[in-house]
């Protein structure tokens, strides 16, 4: 993939130089660099806010209460995982982080949950059904608040950045359900 990107860049720069657009390319390059820094700062602010909220939720015991609320779903989605598994609270926190749209926070939680599930896995060379289910749910990432996308849409001047919330919720919910059903059907 890296080779493809390199050739695309080389081809684009070559065409720009042949067409005499070197001034426009230079201007665009610096404008893009400035825009990238601004975008990173805005997204970093949103991520920091939600990471702080998640840490407060964890320290206050809210995550443990959330796990109690999520437990019936966990029994349905992960019946093979023992109730005392250290992976269950991590899965709950991962799903919560995905629900509020902070996938960057969800990723380390998901990695740790997968490591814990791998310890319980009978066949270490293959994914277990709970691991496959978790990958599907994490990839689909049902988002009630797609905060990163909202931050990006706000940064780039969208008139109504929140108009995508409902379509994102529907699309992620449908893809998660379809993925879980597929895992259940194919793993029998």
C-alpha positions as semicolon CSV with decimal commas, in nm:
position;residue;x (nm);y (nm);z (nm)
1;X;0,000;0,000;0,000
2;X;0,286;0,237;0,078
3;X;0,424;0,188;-0,272
4;X;0,087;0,281;-0,420
5;X;0,077;0,604;-0,217
6;X;0,432;0,692;-0,317
7;X;0,348;0,646;-0,686
8;X;0,030;0,852;-0,652
9;X;0,231;1,135;-0,492
10;X;0,507;1,116;-0,753
11;X;0,253;1,111;-1,037
12;X;0,057;1,405;-0,891
13;X;0,365;1,619;-0,836
14;X;0,492;1,532;-1,185
15;X;0,162;1,633;-1,348
16;X;0,158;1,954;-1,143
17;X;0,510;2,044;-1,253
18;X;0,438;1,961;-1,619
19;X;0,130;2,186;-1,610
20;X;0,326;2,470;-1,449
21;X;0,136;2,458;-1,122
22;X;0,437;2,459;-0,888
23;X;0,326;2,786;-0,721
24;X;-0,024;2,650;-0,657
25;X;0,119;2,319;-0,527
26;X;0,350;2,503;-0,284
27;X;0,066;2,724;-0,163
28;X;-0,162;2,423;-0,120
29;X;0,111;2,234;0,068
30;X;0,152;2,510;0,328
31;X;-0,226;2,567;0,358
32;X;-0,274;2,195;0,416
33;X;-0,004;2,188;0,683
34;X;-0,170;2,477;0,866
35;X;-0,513;2,315;0,836
36;X;-0,376;1,984;0,963
37;X;-0,235;2,144;1,278
38;X;-0,567;2,321;1,344
39;X;-0,760;1,996;1,293
40;X;-0,527;1,803;1,524
41;X;-0,567;2,062;1,799
42;X;-0,948;2,053;1,772
43;X;-0,966;1,673;1,769
44;X;-0,713;1,654;2,054
45;X;-0,937;1,881;2,262
46;X;-1,242;1,661;2,207
47;X;-1,041;1,344;2,277
48;X;-0,897;1,494;2,595
49;X;-1,242;1,590;2,717
50;X;-1,386;1,241;2,666
51;X;-1,072;1,068;2,800
52;X;-1,105;1,275;3,116
53;X;-1,473;1,192;3,146
54;X;-1,392;0,820;3,103
55;X;-1,122;0,840;3,372
56;X;-1,362;1,014;3,611
57;X;-1,625;0,750;3,531
58;X;-1,374;0,475;3,603
59;X;-1,251;0,628;3,931
60;X;-1,603;0,708;4,052
61;X;-1,719;0,350;4,002
62;X;-1,957;0,443;3,722
63;X;-1,790;0,191;3,492
64;X;-1,865;-0,084;3,744
65;X;-2,230;0,026;3,752
66;X;-2,231;0,041;3,375
67;X;-2,095;-0,312;3,365
68;X;-2,395;-0,424;3,574
69;X;-2,628;-0,257;3,320
70;X;-2,436;-0,406;3,028
71;X;-2,409;-0,753;3,186
72;X;-2,733;-0,890;3,031
73;X;-2,603;-0,792;2,685
74;X;-2,263;-0,935;2,769
75;X;-2,423;-1,270;2,857
76;X;-2,597;-1,274;2,518
77;X;-2,297;-1,153;2,316
78;X;-2,025;-1,337;2,508
79;X;-2,181;-1,648;2,668
80;X;-1,850;-1,837;2,645
81;X;-1,658;-1,581;2,856
82;X;-1,663;-1,659;3,229
83;X;-1,835;-1,409;3,459
84;X;-1,512;-1,358;3,651
85;X;-1,299;-1,292;3,342
86;X;-1,093;-0,974;3,359
87;X;-1,188;-0,920;2,994
88;X;-1,552;-0,836;3,073
89;X;-1,493;-0,494;3,238
90;X;-1,250;-0,407;2,959
91;X;-1,508;-0,503;2,697
92;X;-1,767;-0,289;2,879
93;X;-1,531;0,010;2,888
94;X;-1,437;-0,044;2,523
95;X;-1,801;-0,051;2,419
96;X;-1,872;0,260;2,628
97;X;-1,581;0,447;2,468
98;X;-1,709;0,347;2,125
99;X;-2,064;0,454;2,218
100;X;-1,946;0,807;2,290
101;X;-1,728;0,812;1,980
102;X;-1,376;0,799;2,119
103;X;-1,229;0,505;1,936
104;X;-0,875;0,616;2,025
105;X;-0,954;0,552;2,391
106;X;-1,134;0,227;2,306
107;X;-0,835;0,079;2,122
108;X;-0,603;0,014;2,420
109;X;-0,897;-0,126;2,617
110;X;-0,981;-0,355;2,325
111;X;-0,623;-0,477;2,295
112;X;-0,610;-0,562;2,666
113;X;-0,950;-0,737;2,646
114;X;-0,827;-0,945;2,352
115;X;-0,513;-1,041;2,545
116;X;-0,725;-1,151;2,841
117;X;-0,959;-1,352;2,616
118;X;-0,657;-1,513;2,447
119;X;-0,542;-1,640;2,789
120;X;-0,876;-1,823;2,819
121;X;-0,872;-1,941;2,456
122;X;-0,834;-2,320;2,418
123;X;-0,672;-2,305;2,072
124;X;-0,407;-2,032;2,081
125;X;-0,362;-2,037;1,701
126;X;-0,726;-1,949;1,626
127;X;-0,961;-1,680;1,739
128;X;-1,235;-1,793;1,973
129;X;-1,599;-1,705;1,907
130;X;-1,597;-1,433;2,178
131;X;-1,284;-1,283;2,025
132;X;-1,445;-1,275;1,679
133;X;-1,762;-1,123;1,823
134;X;-1,560;-0,858;2,003
135;X;-1,366;-0,769;1,687
136;X;-1,695;-0,729;1,499
137;X;-1,848;-0,510;1,771
138;X;-1,533;-0,304;1,804
139;X;-1,503;-0,255;1,429
140;X;-1,870;-0,166;1,384
141;X;-1,844;0,057;1,694
142;X;-2,200;0,165;1,760
143;X;-2,171;0,538;1,830
144;X;-2,434;0,746;2,006
145;X;-2,204;1,046;1,991
146;X;-1,954;1,032;1,701
147;X;-1,741;1,298;1,872
148;X;-1,439;1,276;1,642
149;X;-1,653;1,318;1,331
150;X;-1,846;1,601;1,498
151;X;-1,519;1,775;1,584
152;X;-1,395;1,739;1,226
153;X;-1,724;1,864;1,080
154;X;-1,719;2,162;1,318
155;X;-1,356;2,239;1,231
156;X;-1,436;2,247;0,861
157;X;-1,737;2,475;0,902
158;X;-2,034;2,241;0,869
159;X;-2,363;2,426;0,914
160;X;-2,511;2,133;1,104
161;X;-2,234;1,900;1,225
162;X;-2,478;1,684;1,422
163;X;-2,693;1,588;1,122
164;X;-2,485;1,272;1,078
165;X;-2,555;1,135;1,428
166;X;-2,870;0,939;1,343
167;X;-2,740;0,791;1,013
168;X;-2,413;0,690;1,184
169;X;-2,608;0,527;1,466
170;X;-2,826;0,330;1,224
171;X;-2,536;0,221;1,004
172;X;-2,316;0,110;1,294
173;X;-2,604;-0,070;1,468
174;X;-2,704;-0,260;1,154
175;X;-2,344;-0,354;1,075
176;X;-2,285;-0,473;1,434
177;X;-2,598;-0,691;1,431
178;X;-2,515;-0,833;1,088
179;X;-2,158;-0,909;1,200
180;X;-2,266;-1,082;1,522
181;X;-2,525;-1,290;1,335
182;X;-2,262;-1,386;1,079
183;X;-2,016;-1,492;1,352
184;X;-2,287;-1,700;1,523
185;X;-2,387;-1,870;1,198
186;X;-2,035;-1,940;1,073
187;X;-1,894;-2,063;1,405
188;X;-2,144;-2,344;1,459
